[in-house]
Amino acid sequence: MPPPFKPKRSVFPERGFTVDRRKALIAAAVCWAGFAAIVWLVSADRTGAFDEMGLMAFRRAEDMAFRGHDDLVEAIRDTTALGGVLLRNLFALAAVVALLFLSLRREAVLFALTVMTGWLANTGLKQFVGRDRPEIVPHLMEAGGESFPSGHSFNAAVVYIAMAIAFAAMSRRHSVRYLLIATAMVLSALVAWSRVLLGGHFPSDVVAGWLGGAGWAFLAAALLYRPAKAAAESEAAEKLDPTQQAHTGHRAARP
């Protein structure tokens, strides 16, 4: 009779590396400076030509219809859905669970705090600035609420860049970290520009939204690190950690 099969134990690489908070603050400062510049330009009504050019770039001048195949429009709608409330929050929740099971409790708490505070920041900015939706071209997707800054752009940048920063803690190699964060930046930028292609936002709305969201993700990584670390190391967090509960249950089941 062959010997019983012994399951292999998964061994994760060394992890838990922290983001360089000085670099994160510099990135946040650059993004927020750009955001402030766009706010000033919009308030001074100096983005008209840029906004019209961006909205008309993929439209036919004679009837304002989209200049492209229907499949491209569908792909743009799929892209914009990545920044919508449902998918964005589902991915965020899945990321928190994955981080906890990877024993990255500190990163899970920091990510959750970044997303929640980012949503509050975007809501406040929309009320502070305010702007009507563009009516230059027909909308290819329903959109409501204030136009500036773009909520899809802001929140997509917050969620996906903060998610990349969190999972970057699994690698000690800077090249891997930078690649993850750069990929998240490109993905969130595509979500932002999809809002313009669908006609629901001015280009200045999405540029400001993306800069604000990226700035928030980097700022939170620097400023919320210590509170997140303290919360992650608390007794309450340890009790809620599914990996700790699994170890406790395993020990209790032993004879």
C-alpha positions as CSV (number, residue, x, y, z in Angstrom):
1,M,0.0,0.0,0.0
2,P,1.5,3.4,-1.0
3,P,2.3,5.9,1.8
4,P,-0.4,8.5,2.4
5,F,-0.2,11.7,0.4
6,K,1.3,14.6,2.3
7,P,-0.1,17.9,1.1
8,K,2.5,20.6,0.3
9,R,2.5,23.6,2.5
10,S,2.4,26.9,0.6
11,V,5.3,29.2,1.4
12,F,4.8,32.9,0.6
13,P,7.8,35.1,-0.2
14,E,9.1,37.5,2.5
15,R,6.8,40.5,2.4
16,G,5.6,43.4,4.4
17,F,7.9,46.1,2.8
18,T,6.7,49.6,3.2
19,V,6.2,52.4,0.7
20,D,8.7,55.1,0.7
21,R,6.7,57.8,2.4
22,R,8.9,60.7,1.2
23,K,8.5,59.6,-2.4
24,A,4.7,59.2,-1.8
25,L,4.5,62.8,-0.5
26,I,6.4,64.1,-3.5
27,A,4.1,62.3,-5.9
28,A,1.0,63.6,-3.9
29,A,2.3,67.1,-4.0
30,V,2.8,67.0,-7.8
31,C,-0.7,65.6,-8.4
32,W,-2.4,68.1,-6.1
33,A,-0.5,71.0,-7.7
34,G,-1.9,69.8,-11.0
35,F,-5.3,69.5,-9.5
36,A,-5.2,73.0,-8.1
37,A,-4.1,74.4,-11.5
38,I,-7.1,72.7,-13.2
39,V,-9.5,74.1,-10.6
40,W,-8.1,77.6,-11.2
41,L,-8.4,77.2,-15.0
42,V,-12.0,75.9,-14.8
43,S,-13.0,78.7,-12.3
44,A,-11.5,81.3,-14.7
45,D,-13.3,79.7,-17.7
46,R,-10.0,79.0,-19.5
47,T,-10.5,75.4,-20.5
48,G,-13.2,75.9,-23.2
49,A,-11.0,75.1,-26.2
50,F,-9.3,72.1,-24.5
51,D,-12.7,70.7,-23.4
52,E,-14.4,71.1,-26.8
53,M,-11.4,69.6,-28.6
54,G,-11.4,66.6,-26.4
55,L,-15.1,66.0,-26.7
56,M,-15.1,66.4,-30.4
57,A,-12.0,64.3,-31.1
58,F,-14.0,61.1,-31.6
59,R,-17.2,62.6,-33.0
60,R,-18.3,63.3,-36.5
61,A,-18.8,67.0,-37.1
62,E,-21.9,66.6,-39.2
63,D,-24.1,64.7,-36.7
64,M,-22.0,64.4,-33.5
65,A,-22.1,60.6,-33.7
66,F,-19.3,58.5,-32.3
67,R,-16.5,58.1,-34.9
68,G,-15.9,54.3,-34.5
69,H,-17.3,50.9,-34.5
70,D,-20.1,49.9,-32.1
71,D,-17.7,47.3,-30.6
72,L,-15.4,50.1,-29.6
73,V,-18.2,51.9,-27.9
74,E,-19.0,48.8,-26.0
75,A,-15.3,48.4,-24.9
76,I,-15.3,52.0,-23.7
77,R,-18.5,51.3,-21.6
78,D,-16.8,48.2,-20.2
79,T,-13.7,50.3,-19.3
80,T,-15.8,53.1,-17.6
81,A,-17.6,50.4,-15.6
82,L,-14.3,49.6,-13.8
83,G,-14.6,53.0,-12.2
84,G,-18.3,52.6,-11.4
85,V,-19.7,52.1,-7.9
86,L,-20.4,48.3,-8.2
87,L,-17.2,47.0,-9.8
88,R,-14.9,49.4,-8.1
89,N,-16.2,48.5,-4.6
90,L,-16.3,44.8,-5.4
91,F,-12.6,44.9,-6.5
92,A,-11.8,46.9,-3.4
93,L,-13.5,44.4,-1.1
94,A,-11.9,41.5,-2.8
95,A,-8.5,43.2,-2.4
96,V,-9.0,43.7,1.3
97,V,-9.9,40.0,1.8
98,A,-6.9,38.9,-0.3
99,L,-4.5,41.1,1.7
100,L,-5.8,39.7,4.9
101,F,-5.4,36.1,3.8
102,L,-1.9,37.0,2.6
103,S,-1.1,38.2,6.2
104,L,-0.8,41.8,5.0
105,R,-3.1,43.1,7.7
106,R,-1.4,46.5,7.8
107,E,-1.8,47.0,4.0
108,A,-5.4,45.8,4.2
109,V,-6.2,48.5,6.8
110,L,-4.3,51.2,5.0
111,F,-6.1,50.3,1.7
112,A,-9.5,50.4,3.3
113,L,-8.8,53.7,5.0
114,T,-7.6,55.2,1.7
115,V,-10.7,54.1,-0.2
116,M,-13.2,55.4,2.4
117,T,-11.5,58.7,3.0
118,G,-11.0,59.2,-0.8
119,W,-14.7,58.7,-1.4
120,L,-15.5,61.4,1.2
121,A,-12.9,63.7,-0.3
122,N,-14.4,63.4,-3.8
123,T,-17.9,64.0,-2.5
124,G,-16.7,67.2,-0.8
125,L,-14.9,68.5,-3.8
126,K,-17.9,68.0,-6.0
127,Q,-20.0,70.1,-3.7
128,F,-17.2,72.8,-3.4
129,V,-16.6,73.3,-7.1
130,G,-19.7,72.1,-8.9
131,R,-20.2,72.1,-12.7
132,D,-22.9,71.1,-15.1
133,R,-22.4,68.1,-17.4
134,P,-21.3,68.9,-21.0
135,E,-24.0,69.2,-23.7
136,I,-21.6,69.6,-26.6
137,V,-22.0,66.0,-27.8
138,P,-24.7,63.4,-27.1
139,H,-24.0,61.2,-24.1
140,L,-23.4,57.5,-24.9
141,M,-24.1,56.5,-21.3
142,E,-26.3,58.0,-18.6
143,A,-24.6,60.3,-16.1
144,G,-25.9,62.4,-13.3
145,G,-24.7,64.7,-10.6
146,E,-22.0,67.4,-10.6
147,S,-19.5,67.1,-13.4
148,F,-16.3,68.5,-11.7
149,P,-14.3,66.6,-10.7
150,S,-15.1,63.3,-12.4
151,G,-16.1,60.8,-9.7
152,H,-15.2,57.8,-11.8
153,S,-11.8,59.3,-12.5
154,F,-11.1,60.3,-8.9
155,N,-12.3,57.0,-7.3
156,A,-10.7,54.8,-9.9
157,A,-7.4,56.4,-9.3
158,V,-7.8,56.1,-5.5
159,V,-8.8,52.4,-5.6
160,Y,-6.5,51.0,-8.2
161,I,-3.4,53.0,-7.3
162,A,-3.9,52.3,-3.6
163,M,-4.4,48.7,-4.4
164,A,-1.2,48.5,-6.3
165,I,0.7,50.2,-3.4
166,A,-0.8,47.6,-1.0
167,F,0.2,44.6,-3.1
168,A,3.6,46.1,-3.9
169,A,4.5,45.3,-0.2
170,M,4.9,41.6,-1.4
171,S,8.1,42.4,-3.3
172,R,11.4,43.9,-2.2
173,R,12.3,44.8,-5.8
174,H,11.7,48.4,-6.7
175,S,11.2,47.5,-10.4
176,V,8.2,45.3,-9.5
177,R,6.7,47.9,-7.2
178,Y,7.0,50.7,-9.8
179,L,5.5,48.4,-12.5
180,L,2.5,47.6,-10.3
181,I,1.9,51.2,-9.5
182,A,2.5,52.4,-13.1
183,T,0.0,49.8,-14.4
184,A,-2.6,51.0,-12.0
185,M,-2.0,54.6,-13.0
186,V,-2.5,53.7,-16.7
187,L,-5.6,51.6,-16.0
188,S,-7.2,54.4,-14.0
189,A,-6.3,56.9,-16.6
190,L,-8.1,54.8,-19.2
191,V,-11.2,54.8,-17.0
192,A,-10.9,58.6,-16.7
193,W,-10.6,59.2,-20.5
194,S,-13.5,56.8,-21.2
195,R,-15.8,59.3,-19.5
196,V,-14.8,61.9,-22.1
197,L,-15.3,59.5,-25.0
198,L,-18.8,58.7,-23.7
199,G,-19.6,62.5,-23.6
200,G,-20.4,62.6,-19.9
201,H,-17.5,64.7,-18.8
202,F,-15.3,67.5,-20.0
203,P,-11.6,66.6,-20.4
204,S,-10.8,69.0,-17.6
205,D,-13.2,67.1,-15.3
206,V,-11.4,63.8,-15.8
207,V,-7.8,65.3,-15.7
208,A,-8.7,67.0,-12.4
209,G,-10.4,63.9,-11.1
210,W,-7.5,61.6,-11.9
211,L,-4.9,64.0,-10.5
212,G,-7.0,64.4,-7.3
213,G,-7.5,60.6,-6.9
214,A,-3.9,59.7,-7.6
215,G,-2.8,62.5,-5.2
216,W,-5.1,61.1,-2.5
217,A,-3.8,57.6,-2.9
218,F,-0.2,58.7,-2.5
219,L,-1.0,61.1,0.3
220,A,-2.9,58.5,2.2
221,A,0.0,56.0,1.8
222,A,2.2,58.5,3.5
223,L,0.0,60.0,6.2
224,L,-2.2,57.1,7.1
225,Y,0.5,54.5,7.4
226,R,1.1,54.9,11.1
227,P,-2.6,54.9,12.1
228,A,-3.2,51.9,9.8
229,K,-0.2,50.1,11.4
230,A,-1.5,50.8,14.9
231,A,-5.0,49.6,14.0
232,A,-3.7,46.5,12.3
233,E,-1.6,45.5,15.4
234,S,-4.5,46.1,17.8
235,E,-6.2,43.2,19.6
236,A,-9.5,43.8,17.9
237,A,-7.9,43.6,14.4
238,E,-6.2,40.3,15.4
239,K,-9.6,38.8,16.4
240,L,-11.1,39.8,13.1
241,D,-8.2,38.5,11.1
242,P,-9.4,35.3,9.2
243,T,-5.9,33.8,9.2
244,Q,-5.6,34.1,12.9
245,Q,-9.1,32.5,13.4
246,A,-8.0,29.7,11.1
247,H,-4.9,29.0,13.1
248,T,-6.9,29.2,16.4
249,G,-9.4,26.7,15.0
250,H,-6.7,24.4,13.8
251,R,-5.0,24.3,17.3
252,A,-8.4,23.7,19.0
253,A,-9.1,20.8,16.7
254,R,-5.9,19.0,17.7
255,P,-6.4,16.2,20.2
